[in-house]
Amino acid sequence: ELECPFGRLDSLTRTDLREAVYELFFMTCRSSPGFGGSRVSLNYYPSSPASTGGGGEGSPKWGSSGMTVARSRLKKALGLNARRSSPMTTGMSSGSNSPGKARRPMTSAEIMRLQMRVTEQSDHRLRKTLMRTLVGQVGRKAETIILPLELLRQLKPSEFNDAQEYHQWQRRQLKILEAGLLLYPSVPVDRHSPAAARLLEIIRASELKPIDTSKNSETMRNLCNAVVALAWRSSSGASTEVCHWADGYPLNVHLYLALLHSIFDLREDTVVLDEVDELIELMKKTWSTLGINKMIHNVCFAWLFFQRYLETGQIEPDLLCATLATLVEVAGNAKKADRDANYVNLLSGALTVMQSWAEAKVLDYHECFDKESIASMENIVSLALSTTNIIGED
């Protein structure tokens, strides 16, 4: 397993990041079909007709007729193969083979919930929170909503299975606020300022037991005041129209990578979903909140395919081809003059790891390649040359 070149977030686990970014993703897509807008289906074609498990009302059901899915533009551009599979549909009851039951393709919202392993209960709580928060504020921009704070204000212990589940959920929301506002802020913060000290005190108090988030709670009032003061600050001290709670490096990159990983089929981890075009377009809605742009996305995308190629035993050459195809765009971006320090750190970290790995394989080619794997040498040499050229030109 590769060491992440973007630094470690010791206070947050992979599960924390995945669940947090799903909440953010859902919030930014709330007006899109299936998320809160009109229900328009986005077909989902998994790689094998295995049961999704769970059953119950609204559970995904498998269709029976095989079909060839139209190849996505993005997969074609990256050199990724399409696949033949059966469509996933949602049934009205657990009797998947019962005649006369209504079936329909899954929406993009249902696909993402499944791909990011979010329970229906968690999804329901999120929908209810956004409905409460945005009453009369349908046009409110996503980048003005401090989502963890809204979730803490709206959701109560009674909406969870038990006190322990609620405490873990509350701790995750507070840890995200700590990471975004105190540990990795996009706007420098004085850790000794009254707002920062107050937030840290509340976070530490939550380690032993849940904090009181009721309407008349003084702790909740102090938390809101501290978070708002920190999130809406600017480096110049002037007023700003965007709050900053999840756009600091490397927190934003870790969150975005957790989101990007959902494009890989859960049933076949080297396969990219054929619906990737639509899903990436939806993911772009998170960019303003995360401080992501096209240049940062391209580096993350290249790293995503490279990491997956290694994690899955280097058995799928298409993934390395997708890395190389994305690095073509990265090379063009790297020459631009308007690069900020975070982008340079991100680019340098990813390229250095790729270059070191590729060069080590090429230099030790007697040990790394045999008759079965010799075909991969061309791609690995290309990766070494590509990363070296980008680093050298920079």
Solvent accessible surface area in square Angstrom, and as a share of the most:
residue,aa,sasa,rsa
1,E,182,0.82
2,L,49,0.24
3,E,140,0.63
4,C,40,0.24
5,P,30,0.19
6,F,6,0.03
7,G,35,0.34
8,R,181,0.66
9,L,14,0.07
10,D,118,0.61
11,S,39,0.25
12,L,11,0.06
13,T,80,0.47
14,R,164,0.60
15,T,60,0.35
16,D,18,0.09
17,L,15,0.08
18,R,41,0.15
19,E,58,0.26
20,A,12,0.09
21,V,0,0.00
22,Y,3,0.01
23,E,18,0.08
24,L,2,0.01
25,F,0,0.00
26,F,2,0.01
27,M,0,0.00
28,T,13,0.08
29,C,0,0.00
30,R,38,0.14
31,S,90,0.58
32,S,10,0.06
33,P,56,0.35
34,G,10,0.10
35,F,5,0.02
36,G,62,0.59
37,G,32,0.31
38,S,83,0.53
39,R,143,0.52
40,V,87,0.50
41,S,50,0.33
42,L,27,0.14
43,N,62,0.32
44,Y,0,0.00
45,Y,18,0.07
46,P,0,0.00
47,S,22,0.14
48,S,43,0.28
49,P,108,0.68
50,A,49,0.38
51,S,96,0.62
52,T,39,0.23
53,G,44,0.42
54,G,88,0.85
55,G,34,0.33
56,G,35,0.33
57,E,141,0.63
58,G,33,0.31
59,S,3,0.02
60,P,14,0.09
61,K,14,0.06
62,W,44,0.16
63,G,19,0.18
64,S,117,0.75
65,S,75,0.48
66,G,56,0.54
67,M,79,0.35
68,T,83,0.49
69,V,17,0.10
70,A,90,0.70
71,R,113,0.41
72,S,11,0.07
73,R,197,0.72
74,L,47,0.23
75,K,1,0.01
76,K,138,0.59
77,A,77,0.59
78,L,15,0.07
79,G,36,0.35
80,L,7,0.03
81,N,98,0.50
82,A,37,0.28
83,R,32,0.12
84,R,174,0.64
85,S,11,0.07
86,S,21,0.13
87,P,23,0.15
88,M,0,0.00
89,T,16,0.09
90,T,8,0.04
91,G,2,0.02
92,M,115,0.51
93,S,36,0.23
94,S,71,0.46
95,G,30,0.29
96,S,45,0.29
97,N,144,0.74
98,S,39,0.25
99,P,128,0.80
100,G,87,0.83
101,K,87,0.37
102,A,59,0.46
103,R,93,0.34
104,R,63,0.23
105,P,47,0.29
106,M,2,0.01
107,T,1,0.01
108,S,10,0.06
109,A,1,0.01
110,E,30,0.14
111,I,0,0.00
112,M,0,0.00
113,R,34,0.12
114,L,28,0.14
115,Q,4,0.02
116,M,1,0.01
117,R,139,0.51
118,V,14,0.08
119,T,84,0.49
120,E,84,0.38
121,Q,71,0.31
122,S,40,0.26
123,D,13,0.07
124,H,110,0.49
125,R,16,0.06
126,L,6,0.03
127,R,89,0.32
128,K,53,0.22
129,T,0,0.00
130,L,10,0.05
131,M,130,0.58
132,R,91,0.33
133,T,10,0.06
134,L,18,0.09
135,V,109,0.63
136,G,78,0.75
137,Q,76,0.34
138,V,127,0.73
139,G,76,0.73
140,R,70,0.26
141,K,129,0.54
142,A,12,0.09
143,E,33,0.15
144,T,26,0.15
145,I,1,0.00
146,I,9,0.05
147,L,3,0.01
148,P,5,0.03
149,L,6,0.03
150,E,15,0.07
151,L,3,0.01
152,L,0,0.00
153,R,110,0.40
154,Q,41,0.18
155,L,2,0.01
156,K,65,0.28
157,P,71,0.44
158,S,104,0.67
159,E,35,0.16
160,F,14,0.06
161,N,109,0.56
162,D,78,0.40
163,A,78,0.60
164,Q,125,0.55
165,E,49,0.22
166,Y,5,0.02
167,H,37,0.16
168,Q,114,0.50
169,W,22,0.08
170,Q,0,0.00
171,R,47,0.17
172,R,15,0.05
173,Q,2,0.01
174,L,0,0.00
175,K,37,0.16
176,I,3,0.02
177,L,0,0.00
178,E,9,0.04
179,A,0,0.00
180,G,2,0.02
181,L,0,0.00
182,L,5,0.02
183,L,65,0.32
184,Y,52,0.20
185,P,36,0.23
186,S,45,0.29
187,V,15,0.08
188,P,109,0.69
189,V,32,0.18
190,D,87,0.45
191,R,98,0.36
192,H,167,0.75
193,S,27,0.18
194,P,102,0.64
195,A,14,0.11
196,A,1,0.01
197,A,49,0.38
198,R,78,0.29
199,L,0,0.00
200,L,48,0.24
201,E,122,0.55
202,I,12,0.06
203,I,0,0.00
204,R,111,0.40
205,A,58,0.45
206,S,0,0.00
207,E,83,0.37
208,L,163,0.81
209,K,145,0.61
210,P,50,0.31
211,I,17,0.08
212,D,82,0.42
213,T,8,0.04
214,S,50,0.32
215,K,194,0.82
216,N,131,0.67
217,S,7,0.05
218,E,114,0.51
219,T,47,0.27
220,M,12,0.05
221,R,127,0.46
222,N,49,0.25
223,L,0,0.00
224,C,27,0.16
225,N,84,0.43
226,A,0,0.00
227,V,0,0.00
228,V,67,0.39
229,A,56,0.43
230,L,6,0.03
231,A,0,0.00
232,W,81,0.29
233,R,46,0.17
234,S,28,0.18
235,S,98,0.63
236,S,97,0.62
237,G,68,0.65
238,A,63,0.49
239,S,116,0.75
240,T,38,0.22
241,E,146,0.66
242,V,51,0.29
243,C,3,0.02
244,H,42,0.19
245,W,9,0.03
246,A,0,0.00
247,D,19,0.10
248,G,0,0.00
249,Y,42,0.16
250,P,16,0.10
251,L,0,0.00
252,N,6,0.03
253,V,1,0.01
254,H,25,0.11
255,L,4,0.02
256,Y,0,0.00
257,L,13,0.06
258,A,21,0.16
259,L,0,0.00
260,L,0,0.00
261,H,51,0.23
262,S,5,0.03
263,I,0,0.00
264,F,4,0.02
265,D,1,0.01
266,L,73,0.36
267,R,65,0.24
268,E,78,0.35
269,D,77,0.40
270,T,20,0.12
271,V,24,0.14
272,V,5,0.03
273,L,0,0.00
274,D,8,0.04
275,E,7,0.03
276,V,1,0.00
277,D,25,0.13
278,E,78,0.35
279,L,0,0.00
280,I,11,0.05
281,E,100,0.45
282,L,22,0.11
283,M,0,0.00
284,K,66,0.28
285,K,85,0.36
286,T,0,0.00
287,W,37,0.13
288,S,59,0.38
289,T,4,0.02
290,L,0,0.00
291,G,37,0.35
292,I,10,0.05
293,N,67,0.34
294,K,93,0.40
295,M,22,0.10
296,I,10,0.05
297,H,7,0.03
298,N,5,0.03
299,V,4,0.02
300,C,0,0.00
301,F,7,0.03
302,A,1,0.01
303,W,1,0.01
304,L,0,0.00
305,F,1,0.00
306,F,0,0.00
307,Q,28,0.12
308,R,31,0.11
309,Y,5,0.02
310,L,31,0.16
311,E,82,0.37
312,T,22,0.13
313,G,50,0.48
314,Q,70,0.31
315,I,126,0.64
316,E,46,0.20
317,P,71,0.44
318,D,24,0.12
319,L,0,0.00
320,L,1,0.00
321,C,45,0.27
322,A,0,0.00
323,T,0,0.00
324,L,31,0.15
325,A,34,0.26
326,T,5,0.03
327,L,2,0.01
328,V,110,0.63
329,E,92,0.41
330,V,0,0.00
331,A,28,0.21
332,G,39,0.37
333,N,14,0.07
334,A,8,0.06
335,K,140,0.59
336,K,99,0.42
337,A,108,0.84
338,D,117,0.60
339,R,77,0.28
340,D,80,0.41
341,A,74,0.57
342,N,60,0.31
343,Y,6,0.02
344,V,50,0.29
345,N,77,0.40
346,L,1,0.00
347,L,5,0.02
348,S,55,0.35
349,G,17,0.16
350,A,1,0.01
351,L,4,0.02
352,T,65,0.38
353,V,34,0.19
354,M,1,0.00
355,Q,33,0.15
356,S,63,0.41
357,W,37,0.13
358,A,0,0.00
359,E,68,0.31
360,A,58,0.45
361,K,32,0.14
362,V,45,0.26
363,L,151,0.75
364,D,68,0.35
365,Y,103,0.39
366,H,145,0.65
367,E,144,0.65
368,C,41,0.25
369,F,19,0.08
370,D,84,0.44
371,K,183,0.78
372,E,150,0.67
373,S,39,0.25
374,I,91,0.46
375,A,86,0.67
376,S,24,0.16
377,M,48,0.21
378,E,132,0.59
379,N,28,0.14
380,I,1,0.01
381,V,51,0.29
382,S,42,0.27
383,L,0,0.00
384,A,12,0.09
385,L,109,0.54
386,S,29,0.19
387,T,0,0.00
388,T,55,0.32
389,N,86,0.44
390,I,5,0.03
391,I,66,0.34
392,G,64,0.61
393,E,112,0.50
394,D,91,0.47
